[in-house]
Amino acid sequence: MLGFLVDNSDYQDAVMEPLPNPEEDLKTLSIQLANQIINVANSHLEEGMRVDAIAAGLRHAAANFSAFAHHTEGGDEDKLTPIVEDFLQMFEYYLERHAPKQSQPGGGLSDLIEQAKREV
């Protein structure tokens, strides 16, 4: 079974500088909401829902609500690029974070031996 997703607090630490201001409060609230949504996704994963169905649902919801928010805030075309760039930055961060660990070069046999030792 796939491992569960983790909360987003590490992303906040990695890309956001701690500055006490209204923008920082907004980022903190968005991280808290994201963690709640991740908990819902994890519950569905635990219940056996397919991971690709969960991911598709989350993307759909994110696109839907982002479009709603964009138009609610005036719908300026020049504000679309930062939204897309923000998504790409987060997506690239999590692609790297959730990527399988690569074995060390030349470590194939030695990795297998170490694994066998741990299992004995």
C-alpha positions as CSV (number, residue, x, y, z in Angstrom):
1,M,0.0,0.0,0.0
2,L,1.2,3.5,-0.7
3,G,2.4,5.6,2.2
4,F,0.2,8.4,3.4
5,L,0.8,12.0,2.4
6,V,2.3,14.3,5.0
7,D,1.3,17.7,6.2
8,N,2.6,20.8,4.5
9,S,4.5,22.4,7.4
10,D,7.8,21.4,6.0
11,Y,7.0,23.1,2.7
12,Q,6.1,26.3,4.7
13,D,9.5,26.1,6.4
14,A,11.4,25.4,3.2
15,V,10.0,28.2,1.0
16,M,8.5,30.8,3.3
17,E,10.5,33.1,5.5
18,P,8.9,33.7,8.9
19,L,7.8,37.4,8.8
20,P,5.0,38.5,11.1
21,N,2.5,40.3,8.8
22,P,-0.9,39.8,7.3
23,E,0.6,38.0,4.3
24,E,2.3,35.5,6.6
25,D,-1.0,35.0,8.5
26,L,-2.6,34.2,5.2
27,K,0.1,31.7,4.3
28,T,-0.3,30.0,7.7
29,L,-4.0,29.7,7.3
30,S,-3.6,28.3,3.8
31,I,-1.1,25.7,5.2
32,Q,-3.6,24.8,7.9
33,L,-6.4,24.3,5.4
34,A,-4.1,22.3,3.1
35,N,-3.3,20.0,6.1
36,Q,-7.0,19.5,6.7
37,I,-7.5,18.6,3.0
38,I,-4.5,16.2,3.1
39,N,-6.2,14.5,6.1
40,V,-9.3,13.9,4.1
41,A,-7.2,12.6,1.2
42,N,-5.4,10.2,3.6
43,S,-8.7,9.0,5.0
44,H,-9.9,8.1,1.4
45,L,-6.6,6.4,0.7
46,E,-6.9,4.4,3.9
47,E,-10.4,3.4,2.9
48,G,-9.0,2.0,-0.4
49,M,-9.8,4.7,-2.8
50,R,-7.4,4.8,-5.8
51,V,-4.6,7.3,-5.3
52,D,-5.1,8.6,-8.9
53,A,-8.8,9.3,-8.2
54,I,-7.9,11.2,-5.1
55,A,-5.3,13.3,-6.9
56,A,-7.7,14.0,-9.8
57,G,-10.4,15.1,-7.3
58,L,-7.9,17.4,-5.5
59,R,-6.7,19.0,-8.8
60,H,-10.3,19.5,-9.9
61,A,-11.2,21.2,-6.6
62,A,-8.1,23.3,-6.6
63,A,-8.7,24.5,-10.2
64,N,-12.4,25.1,-9.6
65,F,-11.8,27.1,-6.4
66,S,-8.8,29.0,-7.7
67,A,-10.8,30.1,-10.7
68,F,-13.6,31.2,-8.4
69,A,-11.2,33.1,-6.2
70,H,-9.5,34.7,-9.2
71,H,-12.8,36.1,-10.5
72,T,-14.0,37.1,-7.1
73,E,-10.8,39.2,-6.7
74,G,-11.3,41.0,-10.0
75,G,-10.1,38.5,-12.6
76,D,-7.1,40.5,-13.7
77,E,-5.1,38.5,-16.4
78,D,-1.8,39.7,-14.9
79,K,-2.6,37.9,-11.6
80,L,-2.9,34.5,-13.3
81,T,0.9,34.0,-13.8
82,P,1.7,34.2,-10.1
83,I,-1.0,31.7,-9.4
84,V,0.3,29.2,-11.9
85,E,3.9,29.8,-10.8
86,D,2.9,29.2,-7.2
87,F,1.3,25.9,-8.1
88,L,4.4,24.8,-10.1
89,Q,6.8,25.7,-7.3
90,M,4.8,23.6,-4.8
91,F,4.3,20.8,-7.3
92,E,8.1,20.6,-8.0
93,Y,8.9,20.7,-4.3
94,Y,6.6,17.8,-3.5
95,L,7.7,15.8,-6.6
96,E,11.2,15.8,-5.2
97,R,10.0,15.2,-1.6
98,H,7.9,12.2,-2.5
99,A,10.3,10.7,-5.1
100,P,11.7,7.3,-4.2
101,K,15.1,7.3,-2.7
102,Q,17.8,6.6,-5.2
103,S,20.5,4.1,-4.3
104,Q,24.1,5.2,-4.2
105,P,26.2,4.7,-7.4
106,G,27.8,1.3,-7.3
107,G,25.7,0.3,-4.3
108,G,23.5,-2.3,-6.0
109,L,25.0,-5.4,-4.5
110,S,26.0,-3.8,-1.3
111,D,22.5,-2.3,-0.8
112,L,21.1,-5.8,-1.4
113,I,23.5,-7.3,1.2
114,E,22.6,-4.6,3.7
115,Q,18.9,-5.2,3.2
116,A,19.4,-8.9,3.7
117,K,21.2,-8.2,7.0
118,R,18.4,-6.1,8.2
119,E,15.8,-8.7,7.4
120,V,17.7,-11.5,9.2
